[in-house]
Amino acid sequence: MLVAMRVLIMLGLLAAMPGLASAQTVDSLVARHIAARGGYEKIKAIQTLKVTRTVATAFSKIRVVIYRKRPHLYRAEQGPVQAGPPVLARGISGDTAWDVAGGKIVHRPADAFSEARDLDGDFDGLLVDWKEKGHAVTYEGTERLPSGEAHKLRVKTKSGAERVVYLDAATLLERRQTGVLNLPGGRRFDVVIDYDNYKDVAGVKFPYDVTEDRTGKEPVQSLAVYTESIEANLPMDDALFAPPSAK
């Protein structure tokens, strides 16, 4: 009887080992990723971000300015490259995700708000504090990208959205992210986002070059994003993130 119990215990331990090894790999990779970006304390010391970018497509160029404030406040304005008022805006305030187009304000439904809060409203990146955020992360080995070997981590957010995050095997910085992009009006794309040209901002590395390919039932979209500036810890009032009707 004693021998049988020992055998059962050993079998149970062996069955659990792959999961334990995966968890240890995730924790180790995330810790090294955070260190490569500049360290946890420096990441958390940034309270606001203003990102100014030019987004080029095959047919046009637009200016996008993104505002972020802890913990989940987000606003993106899109307009002409030349000086002029934004023609589109969207944001996340405390309890709503909203879009403005054609002078109309649309509030996203609860499930879309939760997804936007987990993705667009994520200030630090999906992997930082992932357990506290309620996400699940699993390690799926390595994969060869055009930029080189990368570690593959699958993230299922608290809201149910899934992303695959690829960390460069040499630098441990994020090199690629894939998943499904849900846009207002029921538009849905499979998306591949690549990150490059990392620079220090307030001691934390951020990608300045981003390419994004969107595929699916709708026409394919390819975007090349060039970051002009990333400014940290600028004063930002919470009212900036509220839908225009609430101001």
N, C-alpha and C positions, 0 to 999 in steps of 0.2 A: 504493500500500500504506500509506504513512504517513498519507494523508488518511483512508483507511478506518479505521485504528486510532484516529485522533483522534475520528472519528464514533462509534465503538463506546464509547470512553471517555466521551464526552459523554452518550451514551444511558444508560450505566451510572450516571453521576452524577445525571442527571435522574430515573431510576427510584428512586434512593436518597433523593432530596430529600424526598418526603413523610414517610418514616420518620425522617429526620434532623430535619425541622421538628417532627414530633410529639414526638420525644425532647426537643428543646430546650424545647418548650412545657411538657411534663411537669416537667422540671427547674426551669423558671422558676416555674411555679405552685406546686410543692411548696415551693420556697425562700420564696416570698412567703407561703404558708400558714403555714409554721413561724414566720416573722417576725411574722405577725399574731397568732399564739397567744402570743407572748412571747419567742421566740427559742430556738435550739437549746440553748444552755447552761442556760437556766432550765428548759426541759423536762427535760433530763437531770439537773438538780440534785434533782428530786423522786424519792425512792427508794421511798416507800410512799404509798398513798392509802387512806383510809376514806371511803366515800360512803354517806350515809344518805338514803333516799328513801321516799316514799309513792307506791305505784302504784295508781291507781284504774281500775276497769273499770266496766261498766254495772251490775254487781251487787255489787261489794265494793271494799274498800280493804285493802291489805296493806302491811306495812313490809318493805323490802328493805335490807339492809346489805351492802355490797360491800367486800372487802378486796383490795388489790393490793400486790404487792412485786416489785421487779425480780429476775430478768428476765421470768419468766413465771408467777409464783405468783398464784393467784386463788382467792377464796372468796366465795360469795354465800349469805346466809341470808335466808330468807323466813318471816314470821310475822305475828301480829296487830298492828294499829296500836297497840293498847294494850299495856302492858308484858306480857311473857310470853316463854317460850322459843320459838326458831324451830321451825317444823314441817317445813320443807324446807331442805336445804342441798346445795350442789354446789361442786366446786372443781377446781383443777388444781395438782398438786404437781410434783415434778421429772420423774416418769416415768409419771404416770397422770392421767386425768380421771375424776372420780367423782361420783356422785349419791346422796343419801340421801332416801328416801321410804318412809313407813310403817315406819320402823325398820330398813329393809334398805339395804345398801350395794351399789351397782352400779358396776362399773368399765367405762368405755366401751372399745370395741375400738380397735385401733391407729389406724385411719383416722379415727375420730371424735375420738380424742385429738389427733391432728395438727391437725385442723380447729379444735378448741376452743383449742388452744395458739396458733394463728395469729389467732383472732378474740377470744375471751374473754380469753386470756392476753396479748394485745398491750397493753403498758403505755403506749406513746406514741401509738398511732394507726397505722392502716395505712400512711399516707404517709411517716411519719418513718423514715428509714433503710430504705426499701423495697427498695433494691438489695441491701443487706447481708442482709436477711431472706430473699432469694430470691424475692421477688414480681415480678410483671410489671405495669406500669402503662401504659395507653395513653390518649391524649387523644381524646375524641369530640365536641369542639365545645361549644356552649352550649345550654342548654335553659331554657325559662321555667317557673319554679316559682311557686306561690302567693305566696312571699316575694319573688320577683323573679328576675332573670337569674342563672344559675349555670353554672359550668364543670363539665363532666361528665368524670370520670376512671374508667376501668374497671380494677379491681384483680383480678388472679388471684394468689391466695396460693400459697406454696410447697406447701401441702397440696392445692391444686386448687380450693379454695373461691373463689367469685367474688363481688365486691361492686362496686357502682357508687357512687362518692363524688361528691357535688355540693358544690362550693365556691362560696359567695356571690361574685358577680362584684365587688361593692363592697368587702366586708370580707375576702375570701379565707378566712373561717372555714367550717367544715363546716356545711352547712345540711341535707343529706339523705343517707341511705345506703339502698340497696336491695339485695336479694339473696334467697337462700334460707336459711331458718332450720331447721336440723335439731335436733330434740329427742329425748331418750331415748324408747324405745318405738316408734321408727320414725315419729314424728310429723314432718311436714314442712310448712312454710308459706312462701309468698312474703311477704316483709316489706318495709315502707316505714317508715323511722325518720326523724323530723324533729327538728332540734335548734334551740333558741332560748334567749334570756335568758342570754347568756354573762357570766360574772363571773370576776374574777381570784382565783386561789388560788396563793400563793407566786410571784406574777408571771406565772402561766400562765392563759390563758382556758379555762374549762370551761363547757359548756352546763348550765344548771340546769333547764330545761324540755325534756322529751322526749315526743314522741307516737309511738306505734308501732301500725301496723295490720298484722294478720296475716290473710292470705287463703289459700285452697286448698281441698282436699277436705273438711277439717274445718270446723266452725263458725267464722265470722269472729270475730276477737278485736281489740278496740281498747283500747289502754292509754294512759293519761295519767300521765306520771311527773313528780313534783314533788320536786326535790332540796332537802332540808332543810339539809344540810351536806356539804362536802367538806374533809377534813382531810389535810394533807400531812405526810409525814416523821414519822409516829408510829412508835414502836418496835413491831415485829412479829416474833415468832419464827417460824421456818419451820414449826414444828409446827402452827401455826394452819391451814396449808393442806393438811396431810396428811389422808387419809380417817380417820374416827373410829377404825376398827379398828387403825390404825397408831400411835395416840397412846399 
